């Protein structure tokens, strides 16, 4: 079984992020499958507003990110909703 990997991450503006993967994603992903975590203690984490899956690209709409701050994007499986491709790669 191959692992699902990130190909690229594009931050279009402070509320839009596009993440391209090596395989087509399942269309059933929800906001609970993604977290945007601040790299600094004094900067709040962002909240996911919506997710859109288009083939191998996950489009994330979130509350505004703080300028000049670093963030991690966490992709995770949750009970009843695994973060997988349509070919069951995780």
HUCORFEN-V204780 format. One record per residue. N is the residue number from 0. PHI is phi in whole degrees, 0 to 359 (999 if undefined). Layout:
BEGIN
N/PHI  N/PHI
END
This chain:
BEGIN
0/999  1/273  2/271  3/283  4/233  5/278  6/265  7/203  8/232  9/238  10/261  11/286  12/200  13/289  14/232  15/229  16/228  17/242  18/238  19/259  20/246  21/281  22/214  23/293  24/275  25/295  26/283  27/269  28/294  29/233  30/300  31/288  32/276  33/225  34/226  35/247  36/248  37/292  38/273  39/239  40/295  41/269  42/244  43/288  44/294  45/270  46/252  47/282  48/267  49/200  50/235  51/228  52/257  53/228  54/58  55/262  56/242  57/253  58/261  59/247  60/251  61/222  62/294  63/305  64/279  65/283  66/303  67/61  68/250  69/263  70/222  71/252  72/253  73/253  74/253  75/213  76/274  77/233  78/308  79/83  80/214  81/287  82/269  83/219  84/274  85/292  86/263  87/66  88/282  89/231
END
